[in-house]
Amino acid sequence: MTQLYKQHMVSVGTEIGTLRRLLIHSPDNGLGKVVPSKAQDWLFEDIVHLDTIRREEYDYYVKLLMYFLDPEKIKGRLKHIDSDTSDRGFFKPDHKNFHHSDKVIEVQTLLSEILEDDSIRKKLAAAVCAIEGCTYRMQQQMVATNPAELAKIFISGSLENDHMIFAPIPNLIFTRDIGITINQHILLNKPAKKARSRETLLMRYIFFNHPMFSNYAENILEIPDPAQHFLRPGEDEDRRTTLEGGDVMTVSPRHVLIGCSERTTPYGANEAIKLLFENNVVDKVTVVKIPNKRDFMHIDTVFTQVKRNVWTLLSSISGTQPPSTDEPIGYLTEPEQKNQTEILQFIRGYKQPKSFASIEQLLDDISRSDLNSEESTRFIYSGNGSFPYDAREQWTDSCNLLAIREGVVLGYDRNDKTIEAFRSNGFSIVKVKELLEDLENGKVQPEQIEDTLILMPSAELSRARGGFHCMSLPILRDNL
């Protein structure tokens, strides 16, 4: 086990505090094997070109993260990293020139490290083979495979000779959906779709077995299924206990948002609220029910935070009437109107939830009450709030932004009207390629950058329906 990845502090109490450490997964070979007939089953909108999504898009994400979080690993090396002779070794976990950052942490590396333990390797091989219906001989072959190669097999679904033995898990690039850090706790999620079963299993083994998280074993929370759920006949989708990380936001140390969406059910939200309150993780949970549509998917596809007093938001779902709270079911009232946005806030120790008339009202309350903002709350709307650009650009993740620190966010370069809205709100706009050159040449230092939208290339990444908020699992941020 490499010394780089041993015990680290886990703490996230905000969406915008300076990012210090996160988990990511770079696009692997399995992503390049998604076929059109299976794309939607595997939760992709389209097939992507693997080399382009790596070299021209995701690699820039990794390089930018390194300059902000771990500059010693990259400063002065940019030309070599980008040269044709480097063979992208800096980005490949099994390559001798891999960066091995303990701040920009690759999931595949953590997986290969826990597989060095013979007992874990046997157990995880058996579990994966049970999920995927492999033969016993294949299971034994996996146990005998070296840990680094076995990690690649578990993720890509392919043997070393490129022979596929089970489906890839292309959604692993969206690391936030598998787990979310809330203060010093990690909430393991329950994805709604079968396509994510294997990645859920892999991440569970990592969180419970890797030394990085050994000090937090008691703080890892798992959402259970309802008692005797297997006896209940004919349950529909709404009654399943599912929750994904894109529907969870730690907006302040004592306040978490949970979305009910296409992927997170009211039952999943209920179980999460119980866990968070019973374990004294937070005092306040606000549930945001958004329309159950593929357009929206998670709450972080319709709003994310930029600064204490600045949020990006899809205007078409923002203003609504408050829901009725007369008949609560457990912690959460079942919505009567399927397409209505509903907002209910639960405070530990109080039975009656508080309602909000709109998302703007909720976010304004967070800015003022939780984050002590003394400035007026501002909203930057997708597509500059103009139809059809708002819907078009929300589809390509105009609202799904990752804050590297307060006011400095990453977003896709294709969302022109949203970019205009940022500019009109006083933000600088910079392309990642230009910024990397300036960081490498010393023309600018990361800590000097303020109120900036960093534009990332997006032709292939946007086909997967996830932005940089989705492609990050922060495990350490500074408090505000």
Secondary structure, 3 states (H helix, E strand, C coil): CCHHHCCCCCEECCCCCCEEEEEECCCCHHHHHCCHHHCCCCCCCCCCCHHHHHHHHHHHHHHHHHHHHCHHHCCCCHHHHHCHHHCCHHHCCCCCCCCCCCCEEEHHHHHHHHCCCHHHHHHHHHHHHHHHCCCHHHHHHHHCCCHHHHHHHHHHCECCCCCECCCCCHHHHCHHHCEEEEECEEEECECCCHHHHHHHHHHHHHHHHCHHHHHHHHHEEECCCCCCHHHCCCCCHHHCCCECHHHEEEEECCEEEEEECCCCCHHHHHHHHHHHHHCCCCCEEEEEECCCCCCCCCHHHCEEEEECCEEEECHHHCECCCCCCCCCECCECCCCCCCCCEEEEEECCCCCCEECCEHHHHHHHHHHHHCCCCCCCEEEEHHHHCCCHHHHHHHCCCCCCEEEECCEEEEECCCHHHHHHHHHCCCEEEEHHHHHHHHHHCCCCHHHCCCEEEEECCCCHHHHCCCCCCCCEEEEECCC
